[in-house]
Amino acid sequence: MTKTPSAAPAPSSGDTDLMLVERTVAGDQKAYELLVIKYQRRIERLIGRMVRDTDLVEDIAQETFIRAYRALSQFRGEAQFYTWLYRIAVNTAKKALVDLRRDPVVSESSLKGGDDEEETSGVENELTTAETPETVLAAKEIAATVNSAMEALPDELRQAVTLREIEGLSYEEIAEVMNCPIGTVRSRIFRAREAISAKVKPLLENQSGKRW
Amino acid sequence: MDKQELISALADGQLQGEAFARGVQAAAADAGARQTWCAYHVVGEVLRTGGAAGGTAPEAFLGRLRERLQQEAPAAVPALPIAQAARVAPAPAANDWIWKMAAGVASVAAVAAVGWNVWSGGPAPSAQPQLAAAPAAAAPALAQAGTAAMIRDPRLDQLLAAHRQFAGASVLQTPSGFLHNATFEAPGR
């Protein structure tokens, strides 16, 4: 697959985040766990750019999600959830660095690139200092597995998941492009994901209990 | 839709209402479902960016976080859903009744002041501005303004005296007794 770093995120993922926040605030902690799983890796990668200590990365990420949970009722959906979380993570990391009197490996200015997801993703796509050769290798292996599984998909499944994940089209738009019902679109995207994740899951399981 | 397909649709933000609730339940049901949720997002991340961000294994991270979350008070429940709350005006302050009462007293005082003014028949003639009282003695007046000469027509003074009540009122509802605005067109202008 070709890389598309500038591709827009899926258009309705923000709505899902907001609805998960609403459910959490209403008392459903499971909804918050889904948000944590969704963003944990990106947050750890972001924090990894600010601190040397790998163990500290996880501690700060944990603290970030705790702080976000405490402040969740103040989230109004005016910004993307990840943008809001990003700010909390950066502030938490800065405070941890001050408390521990450690120097950040990189200047803070490189973390102040912008507020939206597109701009913040640029920062995260570089190697982080907290990554070890093993984690880099594992991440590369996962990426290669996804790409090879994608190549092996039937055309209609590959096209459906490409339009969704890379082009960011809605189900309605994909149905129009592929000239098929929305239910078929949903089914094709699901089957494509299942085929790819079947190859990826063993890699995630092998990393159980440690960083990957 | 089976459970896995529900999780896929949830990841795409395609579920609403009851279906959304079922999707959340399905995705968070157990470790296997959470791994599916995680794997779908990893796949999307790789396809969009070309690489996956590594990190602590999700279940290990979540297990540790769960212990801390149990010590936290539940997130505060707002009176309205968040999406609605952003559109609704803020609730009145606790001391709102004080301001309402103060506004009522001020309104009564203002009405009383105006009423007293009307009842007393307006200010005494002596209180009228002297400029407006003067027109009877005003013969054709000559005012020098630079090179232009203005001759005041006595009929204007008579007209003003006869129609003083139309000359407008001040802020306190007392007749001003004189014209506020006038335009003078000199031949040379």
Interface residues (C-beta under 8 A of the other chain):
Chain A: M1 T2 K3 T4 P5 A7 P9 A10 P11 S12 S13 G14 D15 T16 L18 M19 L20 V21 E22 R23 T24 V25 A26 G27 D28 Q29 K30 A31 Y32 E33 L34 V36 I37 K38 Q40 R41 R42 E44 R45 E58 A61 Q62 F65 I66 Y69 R70 L72 S73 F75 R76 G77 E78 S121 E124 N125 E131 T135 V136 A138 A139 K140 I142 A143 V146 N147 M150 V161 T162 R164 E165 I166 Y171 R186 S187 I189 F190 R193 E194 I196 S197 V200 K201 L204 E205 Q207 S208 G209 K210 R211 W212
Chain B: M1 Q4 E5 S8 A9 L10 A11 D12 G13 Q14 F20 A21 V24 Q25 A27 A28 R34 Q35 T36 W37 C38 A39 Y40 H41 V42 V43 G44 E45 V46 L47 R48 T49 G50 G51 A52 A53 G54 G55 T56 A57 P58 E59 A60 F61 L62 R64 L65 R66 R68 L69 E72 P74 A75 A76 V77 P78 P81 I82 A83 A85 A86
